[in-house]
């Protein structure tokens, strides 16, 4: 809404009301509880696109960096799970949990 208030002289005051077009979004569920650290944790890897994002290059680097800080962390390779757009399916989440994963790295980019 724009409202112009005439004043004496050539100038006028303008009041502008700006509305947020985003609106409110209801929260249906909270995120999972965050881990204190990765010591002794099992970390699953999920590849969003095994060709485009080159997980064969990125996951080893991510593993190395995590193992520097948390040498007792272990990993379940992305090749053990479905890849691509299927990683968003509930069946994949069930498979990750069934393998005993405490955490999951989803996708990455080269």
C-alpha positions in Angstrom: 0.0 0.0 0.0 1.3 3.4 -0.9 -0.2 6.5 0.7 0.8 10.0 -0.2 0.2 12.8 2.1 0.2 16.3 0.5 2.1 19.0 2.3 2.7 22.6 1.6 5.2 23.2 -1.2 6.3 20.9 -3.9 7.2 18.0 -1.6 5.0 15.4 -0.2 5.5 12.7 2.4 5.0 9.1 1.2 4.3 6.2 3.4 4.9 2.7 2.0 3.8 -0.5 3.6 5.7 -3.6 2.5 4.1 -7.0 3.0 6.2 -10.2 3.2 5.1 -12.4 0.3 6.5 -15.5 1.8 3.9 -16.1 4.4 4.1 -18.5 7.4 4.8 -22.2 7.0 3.6 -24.6 9.6 6.2 -26.8 11.2 5.1 -30.4 10.9 8.1 -32.1 12.6 11.4 -30.9 14.1 14.8 -31.9 12.8 16.5 -34.9 14.3 18.5 -34.3 17.5 22.0 -33.2 16.7 24.9 -35.5 17.8 27.4 -34.1 20.3 30.3 -35.3 18.2 31.2 -38.1 15.8 33.4 -40.1 18.1 32.5 -43.8 17.6 29.6 -42.9 15.3 28.6 -44.8 12.2 28.0 -42.4 9.3 26.1 -43.4 6.2 26.8 -41.8 2.8 24.1 -41.1 0.3 24.9 -40.0 -3.2 22.3 -37.6 -4.8 23.8 -38.1 -8.3 26.6 -40.6 -8.6 27.8 -39.2 -12.0 27.2 -35.5 -11.9 28.4 -34.9 -8.3 31.3 -37.4 -8.5 30.9 -39.0 -5.0 33.9 -41.3 -5.8 36.0 -38.2 -5.4 34.2 -36.3 -2.7 33.3 -38.9 -0.1 36.9 -40.1 0.4 37.9 -36.5 1.1 35.0 -35.9 3.5 35.9 -39.2 5.3 39.5 -38.2 5.6 38.6 -34.8 7.2 36.1 -36.4 9.6 38.6 -39.1 10.6 41.3 -36.5 11.4 39.0 -35.1 14.1 37.1 -38.3 15.0 39.4 -41.3 14.3 36.8 -43.8 15.7 34.1 -42.8 13.3 33.2 -45.4 10.7 31.4 -45.1 7.4 28.9 -47.0 5.3 29.7 -46.3 1.6 27.2 -44.7 -0.7 27.4 -47.7 -3.0 25.6 -49.8 -0.3 22.4 -47.7 -0.8 20.2 -46.6 -3.7 21.6 -43.5 -5.5 20.2 -40.6 -7.3 16.7 -39.2 -6.7 15.7 -42.4 -4.8 17.7 -41.2 -1.7 14.6 -39.3 -0.6 12.4 -42.4 -0.3 11.3 -43.7 3.1 12.8 -47.1 2.2 16.3 -45.5 2.0 15.8 -44.0 5.5 14.8 -47.4 6.8 17.8 -49.0 5.2 20.2 -46.4 6.7 18.7 -47.0 10.2 18.8 -50.8 9.7 22.6 -50.6 9.0 23.0 -48.9 12.4 23.9 -45.4 11.1 24.0 -42.6 13.7 24.4 -39.9 11.1 24.1 -39.5 7.3 25.9 -37.4 4.8 23.4 -36.7 2.0 24.8 -35.6 -1.4 27.8 -33.5 -2.0 29.4 -31.7 -4.9 32.8 -32.0 -6.7 
